[in-house]
């Protein structure tokens, strides 16, 4: 394995390293993530006001899936430290939400 590089903007910069083949997903940088992060509460309110009387309440799985997606792939939501036994290099691996709805993890 090649030299280890520090990741920029990491909440734990002294611990996070990446090898030449590992690239964190950084979901919070995608337009898809930003859309849900910025508009989820607005959507839930609008659904309740506009669609619930006619179509019934939003299924709980919808809100749960979006909330899981917003936490997915972020170090602040849980992580595992992965260490190479040969070179002793390590990096932090964020946990996945494990949903199969619309999350790309």
C-alpha positions as CSV (number, residue, x, y, z in Angstrom):
1,X,0.0,0.0,0.0
2,X,1.3,3.5,-0.8
3,X,1.7,6.5,1.5
4,X,-1.3,7.6,3.7
5,X,-2.9,10.9,3.0
6,X,-4.9,13.1,5.5
7,X,-8.5,13.8,4.6
8,X,-9.5,17.5,4.5
9,X,-12.4,18.8,6.7
10,X,-12.5,15.7,8.8
11,X,-14.1,15.9,12.3
12,X,-11.2,13.7,13.5
13,X,-8.3,14.8,11.3
14,X,-5.5,13.0,13.2
15,X,-7.3,9.6,13.0
16,X,-8.6,9.6,9.5
17,X,-6.3,8.4,6.8
18,X,-7.0,7.2,3.3
19,X,-5.1,4.8,1.2
20,X,-4.7,5.1,-2.6
21,X,-7.8,3.0,-3.3
22,X,-10.2,4.2,-0.6
23,X,-12.4,7.3,-1.1
24,X,-15.1,8.2,1.4
25,X,-18.5,8.8,-0.2
26,X,-19.1,12.2,1.5
27,X,-22.9,12.1,0.9
28,X,-23.4,15.5,2.4
29,X,-21.7,17.0,-0.7
30,X,-24.3,15.7,-3.2
31,X,-27.2,17.6,-4.6
32,X,-29.5,14.7,-3.7
33,X,-28.5,14.9,0.0
34,X,-28.8,18.7,0.1
35,X,-32.3,18.5,-1.3
36,X,-33.6,16.2,1.4
37,X,-31.6,17.9,4.1
38,X,-33.0,21.3,3.2
39,X,-36.6,20.3,2.3
40,X,-37.6,17.3,4.4
41,X,-39.5,19.2,7.1
42,X,-41.2,21.4,4.5
43,X,-42.3,18.4,2.5
44,X,-43.7,16.6,5.6
45,X,-45.7,19.7,6.5
46,X,-47.0,20.2,3.0
47,X,-48.0,16.5,2.8
48,X,-49.9,16.8,6.0
49,X,-51.8,19.9,4.9
50,X,-52.3,19.2,1.2
51,X,-52.4,15.4,0.7
52,X,-53.3,13.8,4.0
53,X,-57.0,14.7,3.9
54,X,-57.4,13.0,0.5
55,X,-54.7,10.3,0.5
56,X,-54.2,9.5,4.1
57,X,-51.1,10.0,6.3
58,X,-47.6,9.5,4.9
59,X,-46.4,5.9,5.6
60,X,-43.9,5.9,8.4
61,X,-41.3,4.1,6.3
62,X,-41.0,7.2,4.1
63,X,-39.8,9.5,6.9
64,X,-37.7,6.7,8.5
65,X,-35.9,6.0,5.2
66,X,-35.1,9.7,4.5
67,X,-33.8,10.2,8.0
68,X,-31.6,7.1,7.7
69,X,-30.3,8.3,4.4
70,X,-29.4,11.7,6.0
71,X,-27.3,9.8,8.6
72,X,-25.8,7.3,6.2
73,X,-22.1,7.5,5.4
74,X,-21.3,10.2,8.0
75,X,-18.7,9.7,10.6
76,X,-20.8,11.5,13.2
77,X,-23.5,8.7,12.9
78,X,-21.2,5.8,13.7
79,X,-18.0,4.4,12.4
80,X,-15.5,1.5,12.4
81,X,-11.7,1.9,12.4
82,X,-10.2,-0.3,9.7
83,X,-6.5,-1.1,10.1
84,X,-4.2,-3.0,7.8
85,X,-2.2,-5.6,9.8
86,X,0.7,-5.4,7.4
87,X,1.4,-1.7,7.0
88,X,-0.6,-0.6,10.1
89,X,-2.3,2.1,8.0
90,X,-5.9,2.9,9.0
91,X,-8.9,4.8,8.1
92,X,-12.4,5.4,9.5
93,X,-15.3,3.8,7.7
94,X,-18.7,5.4,8.3
95,X,-21.6,3.0,8.8
96,X,-24.3,2.6,6.1
97,X,-28.0,3.0,6.7
98,X,-28.6,-0.4,4.9
99,X,-31.8,0.9,3.4
100,X,-32.6,-0.2,-0.1
101,X,-35.0,2.6,-1.0
102,X,-33.1,5.4,-2.7
103,X,-29.8,5.4,-0.8
104,X,-26.8,4.7,-3.0
105,X,-24.7,3.1,-0.2
